[in-house]
Amino acid sequence: MEPAGPPRVAPSADVSDQAVIGDGGSIWHLAQVREHAVLGQGCVVGRGAYIGEGVRMGRHCKVQNYALVYEPAVLGDGVFIGPAVTLTNDHFPRAVNPDGTLKSAEDWEPVGVTIEEGASIGARAVCVAPVRIGAWATVAAGAVVTRDVPAHALVAGVPARRVGWVGRAGHPLQPAEPSPQGAPRWTCPVTGTVYEESDNTIREVSH
């Protein structure tokens, strides 16, 4: 069932009149949603979180307290952003130009983080743009992501590296009998879904 009714916005939140907030959404205390941001139905933005100008979020995303989602980030449906996560937007950050003058908006070009459907970013993780997080992947708490993450990958560390695979339920997958062709297979302990490893990612082969 889709969320019904207009979004709920806390009195202390700062939501631009030029932002679009989908039905059933919640914007909590002290959060800021900038101009031209577009949030799909049922999105939740926690206390003190920041959603940058022009950021696009799909349906049913959750951005937890004090997370920083800088433009031009793009989040697919069902993305989870943990507390105090940072999605950066400047590959070569400087406060000033080579001549010492303060940089203005015209002096640099923002680059974004793209997070595909169902992926989760753990608390205090940092995604250093430009990177793409694949669908249903999980970034462990405190990780620093500096390269693209395959779909369903579980990554951890500084810099983040793959340490396993995860299914749609978010739990680490367990080894299963290989395919008749010898390809590695994995099983979700929650749903029983079987996944097969191929081309640096995995795909569902049974439910």
C-alpha positions, 0 to 999 in steps of 0.5 A, a space after each residue: 500500500 502506498 503512503 497516503 496524505 501530504 508529507 509531515 514536516 517538523 516545525 524546525 525543519 528547513 524545507 525549500 519551497 522549491 523542493 518536492 516532497 512525495 506523499 507520506 514522507 517525513 522530514 524531522 527536526 532541524 533537517 534541511 532540504 534544499 532547492 530543487 531536491 526531489 524526494 519520492 513517496 514515503 521518504 524519511 529524513 531524520 533529525 539534522 540531516 542535509 539534502 542538497 540542492 537538486 538531490 533526487 531520491 526514489 520511493 521509500 528511502 530513509 536518511 537517518 539523523 545527521 547524514 549529509 547527502 550533497 548534490 548531485 547525489 541520486 538515490 534509487 528506491 528503498 535506499 538506506 542512509 545511516 546516521 552521520 553518513 556523508 556523500 561527498 561531491 568534490 573530487 579535488 576539494 579546496 576552499 580557495 583558488 590557486 591565487 588565494 581567492 575564495 572559491 565560488 560556485 563557478 570555480 568547481 563542478 560538483 560530482 555525485 554519488 549514485 546509490 541504486 535500489 535497495 542499497 544500504 550505507 552504514 553509520 558514519 560511512 563516507 562515499 567519496 564521489 564520484 562512485 556508484 553503489 550497486 543495487 542491494 549492496 551494503 556498505 559497513 559502518 565506518 567504511 570509506 568508499 573510493 571505488 564503485 561497489 558491485 550489486 549485492 556486495 558487502 564492503 568494509 574498511 578504509 578503503 572499502 573492499 568486498 568482504 562478502 555478499 548480501 541478499 535483498 534481506 541484508 543478511 550476509 549470504 552463506 556458501 551453497 553447492 556450486 552450479 553444474 558448471 562450477 560457478 559459486 553459489 550462495 544462499 540467503 539465510 532469511 529468504 532461502 533465495 539462491 544466488 550465483 556469482 558471475 562477472 564480479 557480482 551475483 544474480 538470483 537463480 531461485 526463490 
